[in-house]
Amino acid sequence: MTQDRKLALRLSQWALVALVAMLALANHAFAQADSCESIRAQIESKIAASGVTQFTVTVVDADDTSAKGQTVGTCGLGTRRIVYDRQTEAVGTTGAAAPAPRAASPILTECRDGSTPVNGVCAN
């Protein structure tokens, strides 16, 4: 095999490795976005199961200071926050306070490596 042929083969191997790495990074970014939505849905269902009826759970950027509510989790390797906001009843209703949510077990929102836990347990 000639030197030129060896060099071309080696360059094509590196190009393939670079392509695989780029695809893996793109897939990881997509998985993080999907992870945030699945975590938000889990938190939302736990809050609803505790009896709270008027609330919102939203995913915002970690540095978003305009988000109203309490941070109840993070995702996207800490780049996003999951915010819970309990809405008050409209004026003119019974005036009774909404029931307090039951104490629930804490939700593991994100593993240290950025993955989503399965059944509350990180793979690593």
Beta strands, then each sheet from edge to edge (+ up, - down):
strand 1: 55-61
strand 2: 70-75
strand 3: 80-86
sheet 1: 1+ 3- 2+
end
